[in-house]
Amino acid sequence: MDDNCLFCKIIAGDIPADKLYEDEDILAFHDINPEAPLHFLVIPKKHIIGPGYIDETDQEIIGKILRKGGELAKENGHESFRLVANNGAKAGQTVFHFHLHVMGGRPFSWPPG
């Protein structure tokens, strides 16, 4: 847990979030600035800075995040969806706690821009 991390504060309950799912390992909640009709984040409760900081001990939890992101998208009526995980400021990461964006409900282009 990082005391200065926005997502760690959400996990701790210090900052409210519109939660979709929570268990002992992960938390899913709606993005406060959605880029699509469906846009939520799935995060580990363990503080991992970003995809470039995942180590062997994190593989299971990252797999769980991917699986749960897809399940939640489908449960919310979206068979087609995009998964995004940014690493570093130049890639668009603004909160330095691993998070998977799950977005659906509109067409997406490639490359993402």
C-alpha positions in Angstrom: 0.0 0.0 0.0 1.3 3.4 -1.0 -0.1 6.3 1.2 0.1 8.8 -1.7 -1.6 6.5 -4.3 -5.1 7.5 -5.3 -6.1 3.8 -6.0 -4.6 2.7 -2.6 -6.8 5.3 -1.0 -9.9 3.9 -2.8 -9.0 0.4 -1.7 -8.6 1.6 1.9 -12.1 3.2 1.7 -10.6 6.7 2.2 -12.0 7.9 -1.2 -15.4 6.7 -2.5 -15.8 4.7 -5.7 -18.7 3.3 -7.7 -17.7 -0.4 -7.2 -18.7 -3.1 -9.6 -16.8 -6.0 -7.9 -14.5 -6.6 -4.9 -12.8 -9.5 -3.3 -9.7 -10.1 -1.2 -7.4 -9.5 -4.2 -8.9 -7.1 -6.7 -11.4 -4.2 -7.0 -13.4 -3.1 -10.0 -15.0 0.3 -10.2 -16.4 2.8 -12.7 -14.0 5.3 -14.2 -14.8 8.9 -13.1 -14.1 10.2 -16.6 -15.5 7.6 -18.9 -14.3 7.4 -22.5 -17.1 5.0 -23.5 -20.6 4.0 -22.4 -19.0 1.2 -20.5 -15.7 2.2 -18.8 -14.5 0.7 -15.6 -11.1 -0.1 -14.0 -9.9 -3.4 -12.5 -7.0 -3.0 -10.0 -5.0 -5.3 -7.7 -5.2 -4.5 -4.0 -1.5 -5.0 -4.0 0.3 -1.8 -5.0 2.0 -2.6 -8.4 3.2 0.5 -10.1 2.3 -0.6 -13.6 2.7 -3.4 -16.2 6.4 -3.0 -16.3 6.6 -3.8 -12.6 4.8 -7.1 -12.6 6.9 -9.9 -11.3 6.5 -13.7 -11.1 4.6 -13.5 -7.8 2.0 -11.2 -9.5 1.1 -13.4 -12.5 -1.9 -15.0 -10.8 -3.5 -11.8 -9.8 -2.9 -10.2 -13.2 -4.6 -13.2 -14.8 -7.5 -12.8 -12.4 -7.8 -9.1 -13.3 -8.0 -9.9 -17.0 -10.6 -12.7 -16.5 -12.7 -10.6 -14.2 -12.6 -7.6 -16.5 -14.0 -9.7 -19.3 -16.6 -11.3 -17.1 -17.8 -7.9 -15.9 -18.0 -6.5 -19.4 -20.2 -9.4 -20.5 -22.3 -9.2 -17.3 -22.9 -5.6 -18.2 -24.1 -6.5 -21.7 -21.0 -6.0 -23.8 -19.6 -8.9 -25.8 -17.2 -6.6 -27.6 -14.9 -4.5 -25.4 -11.4 -3.1 -25.2 -8.8 -3.8 -22.5 -6.1 -1.2 -21.9 -3.2 -1.1 -19.5 -0.7 1.8 -19.8 2.8 1.8 -18.5 4.5 5.1 -17.8 3.5 8.8 -18.3 4.5 8.8 -22.0 2.0 5.9 -22.6 -0.8 7.8 -20.8 -0.6 6.3 -17.3 -1.7 9.0 -14.8 -2.1 6.9 -11.7 0.9 4.8 -11.0 -0.9 1.7 -9.6 -1.6 -1.1 -12.2 -5.1 -0.8 -13.6 -6.9 -2.3 -16.5 -9.3 -0.1 -18.3 -12.3 -2.1 -19.7 -14.3 -0.1 -22.2 -17.2 -1.0 -24.5 -20.4 0.3 -26.0 -18.9 2.2 -28.9 -16.6 1.5 -31.9 -12.9 1.8 -31.3 -10.2 2.5 -33.9 -6.7 1.2 -34.3 -4.2 2.5 -33.6 -5.8 4.2 -30.6 -4.2 7.6 -31.3 
